Amino acid sequence: MKKLFYAFAVCLAVISALSLVPFNASAAQDVWVNIPSCSDVNYSGTVSWNDPQPNAAGFAVNVKSPERSDWTEWGRGVERGAVVTGQSPYSVPIPGQLHYGDDSSLVLKPGLTYTVKVSYTLAGDIGSLNFTVPRCPTPTPTKTATPSPAPSPSSSGDSSGSTVTLSPATTPSPKTSSVATTCIDDAKLIASNRTDVQAPDSPNNIHLEPEQESQLTITATNIGATKWYDGNYYKLINLAPKNTLGPTYGHLPNAVDPSGQVNWTFKVLAPAEPGTYPIDLRMVHISGGEYLKPNGSKCTAPASDKPFGQGLSFNLIVTSPNPSPSMSVTPIANQSETSGGFMGWLSDNWLLVLLILAILAGLGTWLWFSKNKSSFSNLPPPPPPANPSMPG
């Protein structure tokens, strides 16, 4: 019993020591990141660290984005971050397999400051640091001097007989916008994985009852010449007056090159009021975001939000359910409410009633006599009448 007590005490001491590992402020220098010097699109990198206090249980890596209040999480059953084991130095790709609790992926965007933290999986932080990748500066165009065209002799002359050289008039060539010729956004949308029951007469529409919901997946294919590089500038939007989708729009989870695809899953939410609600899905290039080609060259951003590509339009038809058939009960009229009632009928048919009663009385009498006939046949004969005395 004493050995068991000592073993339990040792285990408790080890667990307490692990839970009291202090944050090592000087260890922050042992955590570093390898990231691009600048970027105009979503980027990735690696976080690396040394282990100043070796721990075979492993480490957890997590990242905090300024766009969210929560940290990334790793799978289920682990507090957060990617679990790493092995030999020092350690390295983990970011965003890699880092996700949030709602299963959305971590996306690193230029110009934002992120915090990465490395911790022991049991207790204690090893170190953390902030990192930022700035946007690449836009190169300043250089002016190239254009030589003057060589003069050509003219047949004209002056009064002195010397030849005069005239420069021919030159017409400047008009400048064309590179947006119209090279930076072209284009998209193709396809709907799939619908969970509603499709009506035979209108299979493209969605039929629901009030406050019901269904689900569908929208696949967008980039069939243009530009790169969809940022979810803040390229979105899938329902242009209809009333938005019945959840989430309200499709945000790019990652950059999409030409010929690439991206999928969004939406819930279709039927309003409480029956009616027809149009759904008009289009890819939209948000104003302020430049056009970007796969080779890195750019074109001027659109001045206003610009829908592009092949749209996907259909209707959400909300109808009330058919009422279930109910049995109608016709109340029996009160005799007092009928004309005359029973007494009125009796007064109108008293002769018939008397006839029925007479028939029943006669039938009853006949049955009684038939049943008691034997009793009458067994009666003793009546005594003979007494002889009168003869006078003498």
C-alpha positions as CSV (number, residue, x, y, z in Angstrom):
1,M,0.0,0.0,0.0
2,K,2.9,2.4,0.8
3,K,4.5,1.7,-2.6
4,L,1.3,2.6,-4.3
5,F,1.1,5.8,-2.3
6,Y,4.7,6.7,-3.3
7,A,4.0,6.0,-7.0
8,F,0.9,8.2,-6.9
9,A,2.9,11.0,-5.3
10,V,5.6,10.8,-7.9
11,C,3.1,10.9,-10.8
12,L,1.3,13.9,-9.1
13,A,4.7,15.7,-8.8
14,V,5.5,15.2,-12.4
15,I,2.1,16.4,-13.6
16,S,2.4,19.5,-11.3
17,A,5.9,20.3,-12.7
18,L,4.6,20.1,-16.3
19,S,1.6,22.3,-15.5
20,L,3.9,24.9,-13.9
21,V,6.3,25.3,-16.8
22,P,6.8,29.1,-17.0
23,F,6.6,31.2,-20.1
24,N,10.2,31.7,-21.3
25,A,10.3,35.3,-22.5
26,S,13.9,34.8,-23.7
27,A,12.9,31.8,-25.7
28,A,11.1,34.0,-28.2
29,Q,14.4,34.3,-30.1
30,D,14.2,30.5,-30.7
31,V,11.1,30.9,-32.8
32,W,11.4,32.3,-36.3
33,V,9.4,32.3,-39.6
34,N,10.4,32.0,-43.2
35,I,8.1,34.1,-45.3
36,P,8.3,36.2,-48.6
37,S,9.8,39.6,-48.4
38,C,6.6,41.0,-50.1
39,S,3.6,39.7,-51.9
40,D,0.5,40.9,-53.8
41,V,-1.4,37.6,-53.3
42,N,-2.2,35.2,-50.4
43,Y,1.1,33.6,-49.4
44,S,2.5,30.8,-47.2
45,G,5.6,30.2,-45.2
46,T,7.1,28.1,-42.4
47,V,7.5,28.6,-38.7
48,S,10.6,27.0,-37.0
49,W,11.9,26.8,-33.5
50,N,14.4,25.1,-31.2
51,D,13.4,23.3,-28.0
52,P,15.1,24.8,-25.0
53,Q,13.3,22.4,-22.7
54,P,13.1,19.0,-24.4
55,N,9.6,17.5,-24.1
56,A,8.7,14.2,-25.8
57,A,5.0,14.9,-25.6
58,G,5.2,17.3,-28.6
59,F,4.4,20.9,-29.4
60,A,1.3,22.8,-30.6
61,V,1.6,25.6,-33.2
62,N,-1.3,28.1,-33.6
63,V,-1.8,31.4,-35.4
64,K,-4.0,34.4,-34.6
65,S,-5.3,36.5,-37.5
66,P,-6.3,40.2,-37.1
67,E,-9.5,39.3,-39.0
68,R,-10.7,37.0,-36.3
69,S,-10.8,36.9,-32.5
70,D,-10.0,33.2,-32.1
71,W,-6.9,31.1,-32.7
72,T,-6.5,28.3,-35.2
73,E,-7.3,24.8,-34.0
74,W,-6.1,21.4,-35.0
75,G,-8.7,18.7,-35.7
76,R,-10.8,17.4,-32.8
77,G,-9.7,16.6,-29.3
78,V,-6.6,18.8,-29.4
79,E,-6.7,22.2,-27.8
80,R,-5.4,24.1,-30.9
81,G,-2.6,24.2,-33.4
82,A,-0.7,21.6,-35.3
83,V,0.9,18.9,-33.1
84,V,4.6,18.3,-33.8
85,T,7.1,15.8,-32.5
86,G,10.6,14.7,-33.5
87,Q,14.0,16.2,-33.2
88,S,15.0,19.9,-32.9
89,P,14.9,22.2,-34.8
90,Y,11.2,21.8,-35.7
91,S,9.3,23.3,-38.6
92,V,5.6,23.6,-39.6
93,P,4.2,25.0,-42.8
94,I,1.7,27.9,-42.5
95,P,-1.1,28.0,-43.2
96,G,-0.6,24.3,-43.9
97,Q,-3.1,22.3,-41.9
98,L,-4.2,25.1,-39.6
99,H,-8.0,25.6,-39.3
100,Y,-10.4,27.3,-37.1
101,G,-13.1,25.8,-34.9
102,D,-15.7,26.3,-37.6
103,D,-13.5,24.3,-40.1
104,S,-12.6,27.3,-42.1
105,S,-9.0,27.5,-43.3
106,L,-6.3,30.0,-42.3
107,V,-5.4,32.4,-45.1
108,L,-2.3,34.6,-44.9
109,K,-2.9,37.9,-46.7
110,P,-0.2,40.6,-47.4
111,G,-0.3,43.7,-45.3
112,L,-1.8,42.1,-42.2
113,T,0.1,41.3,-39.0
114,Y,-0.3,37.7,-37.7
115,T,0.8,36.2,-34.4
116,V,2.3,32.7,-34.3
117,K,2.8,30.8,-31.0
118,V,4.6,27.6,-30.2
119,S,3.5,25.8,-27.0
120,Y,4.0,22.5,-25.3
121,T,1.0,20.3,-25.8
122,L,0.8,19.6,-22.0
123,A,1.6,23.1,-20.6
124,G,3.7,26.2,-21.1
125,D,4.6,28.4,-24.0
126,I,7.9,28.2,-25.8
127,G,7.7,31.5,-27.6
128,S,5.6,33.7,-30.0
129,L,6.2,36.4,-32.5
130,N,4.4,38.7,-34.9
131,F,5.0,38.7,-38.7
132,T,3.9,40.8,-41.6
133,V,4.4,40.4,-45.4
134,P,4.0,43.9,-47.0
135,R,2.6,44.3,-50.4
136,C,5.1,44.6,-53.2
137,P,5.7,48.2,-54.3
138,T,4.3,49.1,-57.7
139,P,7.3,49.7,-60.1
140,T,7.5,53.3,-61.4
141,P,7.4,53.4,-65.2
142,T,10.5,54.8,-66.9
143,K,10.3,57.3,-69.8
144,T,12.2,56.3,-72.9
145,A,13.3,59.1,-75.2
146,T,11.9,58.8,-78.8
147,P,14.3,60.0,-81.5
148,S,13.0,62.6,-83.9
149,P,12.2,61.2,-87.4
150,A,14.8,61.9,-90.1
151,P,13.9,64.8,-92.3
152,S,12.9,64.1,-95.9
153,P,13.7,66.6,-98.7
154,S,10.9,68.6,-100.1
155,S,10.5,69.8,-103.7
156,S,9.6,73.2,-102.4
157,G,12.3,76.0,-102.4
158,D,12.7,79.6,-101.3
159,S,13.2,82.7,-103.4
160,S,17.0,82.4,-103.1
161,G,17.0,79.1,-104.8
162,S,18.3,77.2,-101.7
163,T,16.6,74.0,-100.7
164,V,14.4,74.1,-97.7
165,T,13.9,70.9,-95.6
166,L,10.5,70.4,-94.0
167,S,9.7,67.9,-91.2
168,P,6.6,65.9,-92.0
169,A,3.7,66.3,-89.6
170,T,3.4,63.2,-87.3
171,T,0.1,62.0,-85.8
172,P,0.5,60.4,-82.4
173,S,-0.9,56.8,-82.2
174,P,-3.8,56.4,-79.8
175,K,-3.1,54.6,-76.5
176,T,-5.2,51.5,-75.8
177,S,-6.1,50.3,-72.4
178,S,-4.4,47.0,-71.4
179,V,-7.5,46.1,-69.4
180,A,-9.6,45.7,-72.6
181,T,-7.1,43.5,-74.4
182,T,-5.3,41.4,-71.8
183,C,-6.9,41.6,-68.3
184,I,-10.2,39.9,-68.8
185,D,-12.2,38.4,-65.9
186,D,-14.5,35.5,-66.9
187,A,-16.3,32.7,-65.0
188,K,-18.6,29.8,-65.4
189,L,-21.0,28.7,-62.6
190,I,-22.6,25.3,-62.0
191,A,-25.0,24.2,-59.2
192,S,-24.9,20.7,-57.8
193,N,-25.6,18.6,-54.6
194,R,-29.1,20.1,-54.2
195,T,-31.1,18.7,-51.3
196,D,-34.5,20.0,-52.3
197,V,-37.1,18.0,-54.1
198,Q,-37.0,19.2,-57.7
199,A,-40.4,19.8,-59.3
200,P,-40.8,18.1,-62.7
201,D,-42.4,21.2,-64.3
202,S,-39.5,23.6,-63.1
203,P,-36.4,21.5,-62.2
204,N,-34.2,24.6,-62.1
205,N,-36.2,26.3,-59.4
206,I,-36.1,25.5,-55.7
207,H,-39.5,24.7,-54.1
208,L,-39.7,25.0,-50.3
209,E,-42.3,25.7,-47.6
210,P,-42.1,28.8,-45.4
211,E,-39.0,28.8,-43.1
212,Q,-37.7,25.6,-44.6
213,E,-34.1,25.3,-45.8
214,S,-32.2,23.3,-48.4
215,Q,-28.6,23.1,-49.5
216,L,-26.7,23.4,-52.8
217,T,-23.1,23.7,-54.0
218,I,-21.9,26.3,-56.5
219,T,-18.7,25.6,-58.5
220,A,-17.0,28.6,-60.1
221,T,-14.5,27.9,-62.9
222,N,-12.0,30.7,-63.8
223,I,-12.2,30.7,-67.6
224,G,-10.7,34.2,-68.0
225,A,-7.1,35.5,-68.3
226,T,-6.8,36.9,-64.8
227,K,-6.0,35.4,-61.4
228,W,-8.6,35.7,-58.6
229,Y,-6.1,36.5,-56.0
230,D,-7.9,38.0,-53.0
231,G,-11.3,37.2,-51.4
232,N,-11.7,40.9,-50.7
233,Y,-11.7,41.7,-54.4
234,Y,-13.3,38.6,-55.9
235,K,-16.6,37.4,-54.5
236,L,-19.6,35.3,-55.5
237,I,-22.6,37.5,-54.9
238,N,-26.4,37.1,-55.1
239,L,-27.5,40.3,-57.0
240,A,-31.2,39.7,-56.3
241,P,-33.0,42.3,-54.2
242,K,-33.6,39.9,-51.3
243,N,-30.8,37.6,-50.3
244,T,-32.0,34.1,-49.3
245,L,-28.6,32.4,-49.0
246,G,-26.4,31.6,-46.1
247,P,-23.6,32.7,-46.0
248,T,-24.7,35.8,-47.8
249,Y,-21.9,35.6,-50.3
250,G,-19.0,33.4,-51.4
251,H,-15.6,34.4,-50.1
252,L,-12.6,33.0,-51.9
253,P,-10.8,30.4,-49.6
254,N,-7.7,30.7,-51.8
255,A,-6.3,32.2,-55.0
256,V,-7.8,30.7,-58.2
257,D,-5.6,30.8,-61.4
258,P,-7.1,30.6,-64.9
259,S,-8.7,27.1,-65.4
260,G,-8.9,26.7,-61.6
261,Q,-12.1,26.0,-59.6
262,V,-13.5,26.9,-56.3
263,N,-16.6,25.5,-54.5
264,W,-19.0,27.1,-52.1
265,T,-21.8,25.4,-50.2
266,F,-24.8,27.5,-49.4
267,K,-28.0,27.1,-47.4
268,V,-31.1,28.3,-49.1
269,L,-33.4,29.8,-46.5
270,A,-37.1,30.2,-47.3
271,P,-38.7,33.3,-45.9
272,A,-41.9,33.0,-43.8
273,E,-44.0,34.8,-46.5
274,P,-44.9,32.6,-49.5
275,G,-43.9,34.0,-52.8
276,T,-41.2,33.8,-55.6
277,Y,-37.8,35.0,-54.6
278,P,-35.2,35.3,-57.5
279,I,-31.6,34.2,-57.0
280,D,-29.1,35.8,-59.4
281,L,-25.5,34.6,-58.7
282,R,-22.5,36.3,-60.4
283,M,-18.8,36.6,-59.8
284,V,-18.0,40.2,-59.0
285,H,-14.7,42.1,-59.2
286,I,-14.8,44.7,-56.3
287,S,-13.6,48.2,-57.1
288,G,-10.1,49.1,-55.9
289,G,-8.6,45.7,-56.6
290,E,-6.2,45.6,-59.6
291,Y,-6.4,43.0,-62.3
292,L,-3.6,40.4,-61.9
293,K,-2.3,38.1,-64.6
294,P,-0.6,34.8,-63.8
295,N,2.8,36.2,-64.9
296,G,2.5,38.9,-62.3
297,S,1.6,41.9,-64.6
298,K,-1.3,44.1,-63.6
299,C,-4.0,46.2,-65.0
300,T,-5.8,49.2,-63.6
301,A,-8.5,48.3,-61.0
302,P,-12.2,48.9,-62.0
303,A,-13.7,52.1,-60.7
304,S,-16.8,50.3,-59.5
305,D,-17.9,46.8,-58.6
306,K,-18.0,44.8,-61.9
307,P,-20.0,41.6,-62.3
308,F,-18.4,39.2,-64.8
309,G,-18.8,35.8,-66.4
310,Q,-21.8,33.5,-66.9
311,G,-24.4,34.1,-64.2
312,L,-26.6,31.4,-62.6
313,S,-30.3,32.5,-62.2
314,F,-33.2,30.6,-60.8
315,N,-36.1,31.2,-58.4
316,L,-36.9,30.2,-54.8
317,I,-40.6,29.4,-54.8
318,V,-42.1,29.4,-51.3
319,T,-45.6,27.8,-51.1
320,S,-47.8,27.0,-48.1
321,P,-48.4,23.3,-47.5
322,N,-51.7,21.9,-48.6
323,P,-54.1,21.6,-45.7
324,S,-54.9,18.0,-44.7
325,P,-58.5,16.9,-45.4
326,S,-60.8,17.1,-42.4
327,M,-64.1,15.3,-41.7
328,S,-67.1,17.6,-41.6
329,V,-69.8,16.9,-39.0
330,T,-73.4,17.8,-39.7
331,P,-75.2,18.4,-36.4
332,I,-78.5,16.6,-35.9
333,A,-81.3,19.1,-35.9
334,N,-83.2,19.6,-32.7
335,Q,-86.6,18.2,-32.8
336,S,-88.0,21.4,-31.5
337,E,-86.4,23.1,-34.5
338,T,-88.1,20.8,-37.1
339,S,-91.5,21.6,-38.4
340,G,-94.0,20.0,-35.9
341,G,-91.5,17.6,-34.3
342,F,-92.6,14.1,-33.3
343,M,-96.0,15.3,-31.9
344,G,-96.7,16.9,-35.3
345,W,-95.9,13.7,-37.1
346,L,-98.0,11.7,-34.6
347,S,-101.0,14.0,-35.1
348,D,-100.7,13.7,-38.9
349,N,-100.5,9.9,-38.8
350,W,-102.6,8.8,-35.8
351,L,-104.7,6.4,-37.9
352,L,-101.7,4.5,-39.0
353,V,-100.4,4.3,-35.5
354,L,-103.7,2.9,-34.2
355,L,-103.7,0.3,-37.0
356,I,-100.1,-0.8,-36.1
357,L,-101.1,-1.0,-32.4
358,A,-104.2,-3.1,-33.2
359,I,-102.1,-5.5,-35.3
360,L,-99.6,-5.9,-32.6
361,A,-102.3,-6.5,-30.0
362,G,-104.0,-9.2,-32.1
363,L,-100.6,-10.9,-32.8
364,G,-99.8,-10.9,-29.1
365,T,-103.2,-12.4,-28.2
366,W,-102.8,-15.2,-30.7
367,L,-99.3,-16.0,-29.5
368,W,-100.6,-16.2,-25.9
369,F,-103.5,-18.5,-26.7
370,S,-101.2,-20.8,-28.9
371,K,-98.8,-21.2,-26.0
372,N,-101.6,-22.0,-23.4
373,K,-103.8,-24.2,-25.6
374,S,-102.8,-27.4,-23.8
375,S,-103.8,-25.9,-20.5
376,F,-107.3,-25.3,-21.7
377,S,-107.6,-28.9,-23.1
378,N,-106.8,-30.5,-19.7
379,L,-109.5,-28.7,-17.8
380,P,-112.2,-31.2,-16.3
381,P,-115.5,-31.2,-18.0
382,P,-118.2,-29.2,-16.4
383,P,-120.6,-31.1,-14.0
384,P,-123.9,-32.2,-15.5
385,P,-126.9,-30.1,-14.6
386,A,-128.9,-31.4,-11.7
387,N,-132.2,-33.3,-12.6
388,P,-135.3,-31.5,-11.4
389,S,-137.3,-33.6,-9.0
390,M,-140.5,-35.1,-10.4
391,P,-143.7,-34.4,-8.5
392,G,-145.2,-37.5,-7.0
